[in-house]
Amino acid sequence: MPSVKIGHRRIFAWTVIVSAGAMSFGCSPADERREAGRLYIEAMSRARNGEYDRALRLLDRSIELDPSRPTAFYQAAIVSNQQGHVEAALTYVEGGLRAAPRHMELLDFKGDLLEKSGRIPEAVEAYEACIAQGPRGYWSPWIKLARLQEGQGRIEEAKRTYESVLRLYPGFAEARAKLEALQTRAGNTREAR
């Protein structure tokens, strides 16, 4: 086979063509995941510095590169909410839940956002879905759910919710106090009849 001599110009031209082709076809999935992770870290740094618009743009790009990461959706929802954009935050939460339907923090935050929007029945559903995942070391969804149930006049359900969290965390003083207050109030109501 005869040898072919390639000049410097041809090597340079080939390098440019290959590089341009690689850019037009995108990075490998592994490269995109790494870049998404880098952007996520930078976004968190920007958010800590109060640069919320920049943080959100970086999170959007991170999500675009790797939509399988629920944490990027969660942080974008947090940043949007901090900026007062509750509906945008809900959109990010829904996107994250498509990627990870049982993500406890997303379900809990969905409940918070729905409650903030006055959509109480949907907030109750979100907290119930979060609790159904069996969180450990994380009791806020029970307290929020019981508070909403109580606000809706569903006292027996609120009591069961407090009892449920107390089975997992018997020393949880706030839940114990709220349950006792409900029981006392329910007892006073019965006596008044």
C-alpha positions as CSV (number, residue, x, y, z in Angstrom):
1,M,0.0,0.0,0.0
2,P,1.5,3.3,-1.0
3,S,2.1,5.9,1.7
4,V,0.2,9.1,1.6
5,K,1.8,12.3,2.6
6,I,-0.5,14.8,4.4
7,G,0.6,18.3,4.7
8,H,0.0,20.5,7.8
9,R,-2.8,22.4,6.1
10,R,-4.7,19.2,5.4
11,I,-4.3,18.0,9.0
12,F,-5.5,21.4,10.3
13,A,-8.4,21.4,7.9
14,W,-9.3,17.8,9.0
15,T,-9.1,18.8,12.7
16,V,-11.4,21.8,12.1
17,I,-13.9,19.6,10.2
18,V,-13.9,16.9,12.9
19,S,-14.2,19.5,15.7
20,A,-17.1,21.3,13.9
21,G,-18.8,17.9,13.4
22,A,-18.4,17.0,17.0
23,M,-19.9,20.4,18.1
24,S,-22.8,20.0,15.7
25,F,-23.6,16.5,16.9
26,G,-23.3,17.4,20.5
27,C,-21.3,15.9,23.4
28,S,-21.5,12.3,24.5
29,P,-24.1,11.6,27.2
30,A,-21.3,11.2,29.8
31,D,-19.9,14.6,28.8
32,E,-23.4,16.2,29.0
33,R,-23.9,14.7,32.5
34,R,-20.6,16.1,33.7
35,E,-21.3,19.5,32.2
36,A,-24.8,19.4,33.8
37,G,-23.2,18.7,37.2
38,R,-20.7,21.5,36.8
39,L,-23.5,23.9,35.9
40,Y,-25.5,22.7,38.9
41,I,-22.6,23.4,41.2
42,E,-22.0,26.8,39.7
43,A,-25.7,27.6,40.0
44,M,-25.7,26.7,43.7
45,S,-22.8,29.1,44.2
46,R,-24.6,31.9,42.4
47,A,-27.8,31.3,44.4
48,R,-25.8,31.5,47.6
49,N,-24.5,34.8,46.5
50,G,-28.0,36.1,45.7
51,E,-27.5,35.9,41.9
52,Y,-30.9,34.2,41.4
53,D,-31.4,35.1,37.7
54,R,-28.0,33.7,36.8
55,A,-28.5,30.7,39.0
56,L,-31.8,29.9,37.3
57,R,-30.3,30.2,33.8
58,L,-27.5,27.8,34.8
59,L,-30.0,25.4,36.3
60,D,-32.1,25.6,33.1
61,R,-29.0,24.6,31.1
62,S,-28.2,21.8,33.5
63,I,-31.7,20.5,33.2
64,E,-31.5,20.7,29.4
65,L,-28.3,18.7,29.4
66,D,-29.5,16.1,31.9
67,P,-33.2,16.1,32.6
68,S,-32.9,12.9,34.7
69,R,-31.5,14.9,37.7
70,P,-34.4,15.7,40.1
71,T,-32.1,17.9,42.3
72,A,-31.7,20.4,39.5
73,F,-35.4,20.7,39.1
74,Y,-35.8,21.0,42.9
75,Q,-33.2,23.8,43.2
76,A,-34.8,25.6,40.2
77,A,-38.1,25.4,42.0
78,I,-36.6,26.8,45.2
79,V,-34.9,29.7,43.3
80,S,-38.1,30.5,41.4
81,N,-40.1,30.5,44.6
82,Q,-37.6,32.8,46.3
83,Q,-38.2,35.2,43.4
84,G,-41.9,35.0,44.0
85,H,-42.7,32.9,40.9
86,V,-44.9,30.2,42.5
87,E,-46.3,28.9,39.2
88,A,-42.9,28.7,37.7
89,A,-41.7,26.8,40.8
90,L,-44.6,24.4,40.4
91,T,-43.6,23.8,36.8
92,Y,-40.1,22.9,37.8
93,V,-41.5,20.6,40.6
94,E,-43.7,18.8,38.0
95,G,-40.7,18.4,35.7
96,G,-38.6,16.9,38.5
97,L,-41.5,14.5,39.4
98,R,-41.6,13.3,35.8
99,A,-37.9,12.4,36.2
100,A,-38.3,10.9,39.8
101,P,-42.0,10.4,40.7
102,R,-41.2,9.4,44.3
103,H,-38.8,12.2,45.1
104,M,-39.8,13.1,48.7
105,E,-38.4,16.7,48.7
106,L,-40.2,17.5,45.4
107,L,-43.4,16.0,46.7
108,D,-43.1,18.0,50.0
109,F,-42.3,21.2,48.2
110,K,-45.1,20.6,45.8
111,G,-47.4,20.6,48.8
112,D,-45.9,23.8,50.1
113,L,-46.4,25.6,46.7
114,L,-49.9,24.3,46.2
115,E,-50.8,25.4,49.7
116,K,-49.3,28.8,49.0
117,S,-51.4,29.0,45.9
118,G,-54.5,28.2,47.9
119,R,-54.9,24.8,46.3
120,I,-55.4,23.0,49.6
121,P,-56.9,19.7,48.4
122,E,-54.0,19.2,46.0
123,A,-51.5,20.2,48.7
124,V,-53.0,17.5,50.9
125,E,-52.5,15.0,48.1
126,A,-48.9,16.0,47.6
127,Y,-48.1,15.7,51.4
128,E,-49.9,12.3,51.4
129,A,-47.8,11.2,48.4
130,C,-44.6,12.3,50.2
131,I,-45.6,10.4,53.4
132,A,-46.4,7.3,51.3
133,Q,-42.7,7.2,50.3
134,G,-41.8,6.5,53.9
135,P,-39.4,9.3,54.7
136,R,-37.1,8.7,57.6
137,G,-35.6,11.6,59.7
138,Y,-37.9,13.9,57.9
139,W,-41.3,14.7,59.6
140,S,-42.4,18.0,58.1
141,P,-44.9,16.5,55.6
142,W,-46.9,14.9,58.5
143,I,-47.1,18.2,60.4
144,K,-48.1,20.2,57.3
145,L,-50.7,17.5,56.4
146,A,-52.2,17.4,59.9
147,R,-52.4,21.3,59.9
148,L,-54.3,21.3,56.6
149,Q,-56.6,18.5,57.7
150,E,-57.3,20.4,60.9
151,G,-58.0,23.6,58.9
152,Q,-60.5,21.7,56.8
153,G,-62.2,20.4,60.0
154,R,-61.0,16.9,59.4
155,I,-60.0,16.5,63.1
156,E,-60.0,12.7,63.2
157,E,-57.7,12.5,60.2
158,A,-55.4,15.1,61.7
159,K,-55.2,13.1,64.9
160,R,-54.4,9.9,62.9
161,T,-51.7,11.9,61.0
162,Y,-50.1,13.0,64.3
163,E,-50.4,9.4,65.7
164,S,-48.7,8.1,62.5
165,V,-45.6,10.4,62.9
166,L,-45.5,9.6,66.6
167,R,-45.2,5.9,65.9
168,L,-42.1,6.7,63.9
169,Y,-40.7,9.4,66.2
170,P,-42.1,8.8,69.7
171,G,-40.2,11.7,71.2
172,F,-41.4,14.2,68.7
173,A,-42.6,16.9,71.1
174,E,-44.3,19.2,68.6
175,A,-46.5,16.3,67.2
176,R,-47.3,15.1,70.7
177,A,-48.4,18.6,71.8
178,K,-50.5,19.2,68.7
179,L,-52.2,15.8,69.2
180,E,-52.9,16.5,72.8
181,A,-54.4,19.9,71.9
182,L,-56.7,18.2,69.4
183,Q,-57.7,15.6,71.8
184,T,-58.4,18.1,74.5
185,R,-60.4,20.3,72.1
186,A,-62.3,17.3,70.8
187,G,-63.1,16.3,74.5
188,N,-64.3,19.8,75.3
189,T,-66.5,19.7,72.2
190,R,-68.1,16.4,73.3
191,E,-68.7,17.7,76.8
192,A,-70.4,20.8,75.5
193,R,-72.9,18.7,73.6
